[in-house]
Amino acid sequence: MTMPISNFKVQVNSEIGTLKRLLIHSPDSGLGKVVPSKAQDWLFEDIVHLETMRKDEYDYYVKLLLYFLDPEKIANKIKGIDAEVAQRNFYKPGKAEFHHSDKVIELQQLLADILTDDIVRKKLAASICAIEGCSYKLQLELIAYAPEELAKTLISGSLSDGRMIFAPVPNLIFTRDLGTTINNYILLNKPAKKARVRESLLMRYIFFNHPLFKENQARILEIPDSEFHFLRPGEELENRTTIEGGDVMMISPQHVLIGVSERTTPYGAHEAMKLLFEHNVVEKVTIVRIPIKRDFMHLDTVFTMVKKNMWVLLQSIASVTEQKFQNPIDFLVKPEIKEQTEIIQFYKNGQSPKHFQSMEELFTEISTQELGATEPMEFIYSGLNEFPFDSREQWTDSCNLLALKEGVVLGYDRNDKTIEAFQAKGFKVISVKDLLADFEAGKISPKDVKDTLILMPSAELSRARGGFHCMSFPLERAAII
């Protein structure tokens, strides 16, 4: 069954406008085949228990999204969800009972849809077999698969009989990294690691071939390699053009933030900025250089937006200036992080770049001058800005939050100190299970939820080093101003 097609144009002009449509990917069988010896190569921090991740964690994410974005699909699907196979299959792409929402869009379903086209199926199978080094006979075998089965195989790396033919792509659950919606354009990524090349290829085929994006295909931007890149010596990452969606934020209608990080190089940020200015997508781009460390990985691991006047962030890398030293040892030990943070704003009209001394300074300008915030600025710091909780909770995505609408955000239930910080700012804190129960009982509706941190179960999902900002690719949000 293909997904019903509704005409829409991608449109995102902020991080906090009411979410109307997004792209996700539910944990697939490939995650259950990650082994310790290969986890680092596949960019995973740990091995996970797939069934727990699905049933006890990710399914609740999908339920919540459906309640907010596509409530007709979720009607009467909550009760007894874990007791009946048919109810579980409602959340599993490829199953007859799958929801097929065109608001909470499953990537695997889109892939299956485009594979019904013989030409697309042959081209994509050939392309993937080429990058994965498969035999020609295997390529012919794949082409003969039914679309749903082939989609599953291309993602999981396993044939229908369980044989693995190439590596899984466990990071595909982090759909944010595949691209970013910037106003009515889509900027596709250029991944830094070989383990993510197949994901990027699948995404290009989907966006350029699926009828859902027919009205948007002329506004899809792809990052090219910089001129003469092939003449540069060596294969060092810093000499390549790479960019991932976790480093790109559509922060206000004419302003994009791009991080230079472990995964996005200066060349990648520069080429993205050139494309956005050349196509008149935005008026300014702010480059935020963060430490090239696995601790941080992407821009959205160190801050996200909560409300027009409120941001959650890791304070220890928020400033580009040195801390004021208080103890003798502070003068003797070289700061590890501060000197690596840099914030520069560039403009399409060619005016001189502007430097910011801290993330708080940048955020204050965005909130007050671009988003029209009139309430006092508020900053929520990871782990209450207390060592070691700030670093521990940033590692488990205390700063990586998804806004369903302004002031309503999703985060992991394990970040206790950060939760306290939200409560200190007057936020209601509720578990997703309790909130869903209230929805089902008719005690409250999604439109009534305000200034709330929704806590999501995280025992397995957090092992993957990504929060709900990472696990979402917004395609449409209501205008924030």
C-alpha positions, 0 to 999 in steps of 0.5 A: 500500500502506498501512502496517499499523496496530498499536495503541499509545499515544504515550508519551515521558517523557525525551530518553534513554529507549530509542527505540521509535517515531518519525516522520521524513520522507525528503528529497523532490524539493522539496529539489532545487528550492530556488534561492539567491534563495528559500533564505532565504525557505524557511528554508534556508541553502544549496542541496543536492544531493538525490541525495547527501543521500538515497543517501549520508547520509539512507538511512544514518540510516533503516537505522540506525533500522530496526536499532535499532527494527524489525530485522525490516524491515532484515534482508538489506537492507543488502548491495548497497544502492547497487547495486540499484534495488529496494534503494534503493526500500526507503527511498523512500516511494511505491515498491512496495518501501518498508519501511512500518515502523510503528516508523520511520514515514514522514510521506509514507506517513501522508499517502498513507494518509489521502488514501484517504478521499474526504472527507479528500482533498477537505478537505485539497486545499481547505485547501492550495489556499486557503493557497497561492492556487491556482485552483479548477480546480487544486483539482479536478485535485488531488482526482483524483490517486491518494493516493500521487501527491497526497501527493507533490505536497502535500509537494513542490509539484510535479505528476506532470508536473514542473510546480511549483504552489506552493513546496516545504516543504524543512524537512519533514525536520525533523519535530521542529518539527511537535510534541512527545510529552509523556508520553501527550500530543502538543503540535502546533506553531504555526510562526513562518514562513509557509514552514512553515504547510503543514507544520503543516496536513499534520501536523494532518490526519495526527494527527487522521485516521490510524488509527495515532493513533486511541487518542491523538486525545483527547490532542492539544493545539493551541496557540491564539492568545492572547486579542485577538491580532488587536487588537494593532498590527502583525504583529511576531513577538514579538506573535504566538503561535508555537512550534516543536518544536525549542524543546520538550523532554520532559526528565523525567517531570513536567518540560518545557523550552520555549525562547523563541527566534527561532522561539518567542515568549513568547506561544507559550511561555506558551500551551503552559505553560497547556495543559500545566498545565490538562491535568495533563500535567506538574508544571513547565515551565522557560522558557529564553530564548536569544538571538534570533539565526539562529545558535541558532534553537531550544533543541535547537541549543544543548544536548541530553541524552546520559545521565542525568548528561551533556549536550552544550551551547554554553558561551558562552550557558550562563550568565545572568551576565556572564563574569569579564573578564580583558583590558581589551578585555573591559570595553570591549566590551558582551557580545553574548550573555550578557545575553540568556539567562534561565532561569525555572522555573514550577510547576503548583501556583502556587508562586513561580517559580525562577530559575537562573543557568546551564544547568549549574545547571538540568541538574544539578538535573534529572539528580540530583533528577529522573532520579536520576543518581548518577554525577558530572555531565559536560558536553561543550562544543561545539568543546571550548569553544575559539574559533572551533570552539565557534561553528563546530561549533554552527552545524553541529549539534554540540549537536543529537544524537538519543539512540537510548537512554541514552548512544548518540547520533547526530551529524555527522562534521564536528564534529571538536573536539566528537568529541574532547570525547566521546572525552575522556569515554570514548565510543566513536566509530564511523562509521555505515557501520562500525557497520552493517557490524558489524551485518550481519556479526553482530559486534555487535547494537544492544542491545550498543552502549553509550556511543557517538557514532555519526558520520553523513555530513553534507556535504549534510544539514548545509547545511540547519541541522539535526541528527538531533534535528531530524530526529526526532519521537519518539512512544514511548520506554521509561521512563527511571525 
